[in-house]
Amino acid sequence: MKKIVFIAWGLCMALFVHAQNKDKGKIDVQEHGKGFYYETILKDVNTVDAAQTQEEPYKRFVMDQSGMNLPNKVSLFTQKWAQPVESQGNAGDCWCFSTMSFYETEVWRLQHKQVAISEIYTVYWEYVEKARRFVKERGNSLFDEGSEGNAVARIMKMYGAVPQSEYSGLINGRKYHTHAKMMEEMKSYLMSVKASNAWNEEVVLNTIKEIMNYHIGTPPTSFTVDGKTYNPKSYLKDYLKLNPDDYVEILSYKQEPYWQQVEYKVPDNWWHSKEYYNVPLDVFMKIVKSAIREGYTMSIGGDVSEAGFVRETQCAIIPDFDIPSAYINEDARQFRFSNETTTDDHGMHLVGYLENYNKDGKDWYLIKDSSSGSRNNDPDAPEFGYYFFHEDYVKLKMMGFTIHKDAVNDVLKKFNK
């Protein structure tokens, strides 16, 4: 009997010790008007929304990462070639900036060409296709800035691609993107179309194009690269030599059957694509871990509005006051997606890894980012425009990624056709 009591007491003590939280939180006070977004981007675009003019400092609860041994130096990571970080400015186009960065790296991996491909060219035609669906659905389709990474392949198949130098989307001397006024005009116009029941697709699309041409310029139909003339489709096929059909979307969420292609049910999947390969979480993580070591990068998306996502250190960690590492599994992941504490709010480019930094057997990942939050540091430092994600953060909060099919051939073979 004493032995049983002793064992029970020992188990209770083990659970008690295991339950002790070592991570701490703090209230972070962010002074209004400070940081790269306010001091650089908004000064250029000269648009301060009402929601951004609060006089009181912005307060948020964050993980206290002070004093932690963090690998927040780019030089620590084994990384793949990528173009220098580029800002998306005040535009909600992370889906395109991250994925186009990924395709630039793919051109280097496959062709050993260093190219810079226009993001805004893809964004332009994405808006056209959103407006087309808005007409077809008689207004019952989302028209907003957000989209998903696989939209880039879809638009490239339809409209090709152009060099960044031929179409930046920045006119009148502007250095940073802003689509707020343009989006306001397009939405207002589409609402008038709906109100008047004027569903003439040709007229609607021409008007949407005219609004964009005014704000971000008219996209080119031909251009010269290395002394040869291309149009957008021949540039994609003959110069970049990218085949959009070679790229797949890997997803892991429990609400849909694993080992099937499913719809990713988030607003930014506005065209209701059902091309996502849904895999169990252990498979998802195995792909991430192995692919980056084998020379593949990926455009990855998920939630960055977390207490453990700290912009001062540029590190993303899951604190144990959220959930201990040992309990991060597909149920914890789905629970947060279902109650909307995990949202699909940002796309980034995973370009490198660091193995076993904390002697815990887990990776850190180097994340190239187009948002302003990754730029609140020295613009001349290598870390400018990068984040550092712990493996647990990817496991709990990153929902899916775009990758070349060769990196996942064994996985794709398991799917029912």
Secondary structure as GFF3:
##gff-version 3
##sequence-region A 1 417
A	DSSP	alpha_helix	2	19	.	.	.	ID=ss1
A	DSSP	beta_strand	25	30	.	.	.	ID=ss2
A	DSSP	alpha_helix	36	36	.	.	.	ID=ss3
A	DSSP	pi_helix	37	41	.	.	.	ID=ss4
A	DSSP	alpha_helix	42	45	.	.	.	ID=ss5
A	DSSP	three_ten_helix	50	52	.	.	.	ID=ss6
A	DSSP	beta_strand	58	63	.	.	.	ID=ss7
A	DSSP	three_ten_helix	74	76	.	.	.	ID=ss8
A	DSSP	beta_strand	78	79	.	.	.	ID=ss9
A	DSSP	alpha_helix	94	111	.	.	.	ID=ss10
A	DSSP	alpha_helix	119	136	.	.	.	ID=ss11
A	DSSP	alpha_helix	150	159	.	.	.	ID=ss12
A	DSSP	three_ten_helix	164	166	.	.	.	ID=ss13
A	DSSP	alpha_helix	180	196	.	.	.	ID=ss14
A	DSSP	alpha_helix	201	216	.	.	.	ID=ss15
A	DSSP	beta_strand	223	225	.	.	.	ID=ss16
A	DSSP	beta_strand	228	230	.	.	.	ID=ss17
A	DSSP	alpha_helix	232	234	.	.	.	ID=ss18
A	DSSP	pi_helix	235	240	.	.	.	ID=ss19
A	DSSP	three_ten_helix	244	246	.	.	.	ID=ss20
A	DSSP	beta_strand	247	251	.	.	.	ID=ss21
A	DSSP	beta_strand	260	262	.	.	.	ID=ss22
A	DSSP	beta_strand	276	278	.	.	.	ID=ss23
A	DSSP	alpha_helix	281	293	.	.	.	ID=ss24
A	DSSP	beta_strand	298	302	.	.	.	ID=ss25
A	DSSP	beta_strand	309	310	.	.	.	ID=ss26
A	DSSP	beta_strand	315	316	.	.	.	ID=ss27
A	DSSP	three_ten_helix	325	327	.	.	.	ID=ss28
A	DSSP	alpha_helix	330	338	.	.	.	ID=ss29
A	DSSP	beta_strand	346	355	.	.	.	ID=ss30
A	DSSP	beta_strand	363	368	.	.	.	ID=ss31
A	DSSP	three_ten_helix	372	375	.	.	.	ID=ss32
A	DSSP	beta_strand	386	390	.	.	.	ID=ss33
A	DSSP	alpha_helix	391	397	.	.	.	ID=ss34
A	DSSP	beta_strand	398	404	.	.	.	ID=ss35
A	DSSP	three_ten_helix	405	408	.	.	.	ID=ss36
A	DSSP	alpha_helix	409	412	.	.	.	ID=ss37
###
